[in-house]
Structures are given as C-alpha cells and as structure tokens.
Amino acid sequence: MPKQRLIEVNVFNKLLNLFLKAKSNNREHEFIRNISKKDAQLGKLYSIWNDRMDDALVSMKNTLQKQGLDTREIDKILNKTY
C-alpha cells in the first residue's frame, strides 16, 4: 500500500476512534458540534452516522424482542444514549 494511503487510513482511523470514544462517554453531540465548527460537511456526516447507529440499535432491540431473546446487553448501550 502506498505511503499516502497509509496516512489516509490512519487519519480516518483516528477520527473514527475519537468519535466512538466520545460516544461511549455520552459526548457525541459535543464532538459533532466541535467538528462542525471546523468542517460543516464532516460534522454533518458524523451526525448522520450517529443517527443511523442509534436507529440500528433500536431496530436490533426490537428484532431481539420479537424473537423473545435477551436484550439486556443492548439495553445497557441504549440507556447510555437515551
């Protein structure tokens, strides 16, 4: 892999990790606001990604409930968010 690609992958990986760390601390909205101040388009992308991640978790919980499966672990994640 060319050196430029490795640098791009590393930068993307760091941005991803920063967002996930903020999300795990319930600070994703603050993170998105700060990113939006510097780059509105990137902030919008993070916001969309965050919304879709939350929607996917709720959908997963509904599917597990319909199947009569345990939802305790996903409830822990959702309780951090909601």
C-alpha positions in Angstrom: 0.0 0.0 0.0 1.4 3.4 -0.9 2.5 5.7 2.0 -0.2 8.3 1.2 -2.9 5.6 1.5 -1.5 4.5 4.9 -1.6 8.1 6.1 -5.2 8.5 4.9 -6.2 5.2 6.6 -4.5 6.3 9.9 -6.2 9.7 9.9 -9.6 8.1 9.2 -9.0 5.5 12.0 -8.1 8.3 14.5 -11.3 10.2 13.6 -13.3 7.1 14.0 -11.8 6.3 17.3 -12.2 9.8 18.6 -15.9 9.7 17.7 -16.5 6.3 19.3 -14.7 7.3 22.4 -16.9 10.5 22.7 -20.0 8.3 22.0 -19.1 5.9 24.8 -18.8 8.9 27.2 -22.2 10.3 26.0 -20.4 13.3 24.5 -21.0 12.6 20.8 -23.2 15.7 20.3 -20.4 17.9 21.7 -17.9 16.1 19.5 -20.1 16.7 16.4 -20.6 20.4 17.3 -16.8 20.9 17.6 -16.2 19.1 14.3 -19.0 21.1 12.6 -17.3 24.4 13.7 -14.2 23.3 11.8 -15.7 21.5 8.9 -19.5 21.7 8.5 -19.6 18.8 5.9 -17.7 16.4 8.2 -19.9 17.4 11.1 -23.0 16.6 9.1 -21.5 13.2 8.1 -20.8 12.4 11.8 -24.3 13.5 12.7 -25.9 11.3 10.1 -23.7 8.3 11.1 -24.6 8.9 14.8 -28.3 8.9 13.9 -28.1 5.8 11.8 -26.1 4.0 14.6 -28.8 4.8 17.1 -31.6 3.7 14.7 -29.8 0.4 14.1 -29.5 -0.2 17.8 -33.2 0.4 18.4 -34.1 -1.8 15.4 -31.8 -4.6 16.7 -33.5 -4.4 20.1 -37.0 -4.6 18.5 -35.9 -7.6 16.5 -34.5 -9.4 19.6 -37.7 -8.7 21.5 -39.8 -10.1 18.7 -37.7 -13.3 18.8 -38.1 -13.5 22.6 -34.3 -13.1 23.0 -32.4 -11.4 25.8 -32.0 -7.6 25.3 -30.0 -6.7 28.5 -26.8 -6.0 26.7 -28.3 -3.8 24.1 -30.4 -2.1 26.8 -27.1 -1.1 28.5 -25.9 0.6 25.3 -29.3 2.3 24.7 -29.5 3.5 28.3 -26.2 5.4 27.7 -27.7 7.1 24.7 -31.3 7.8 25.7 
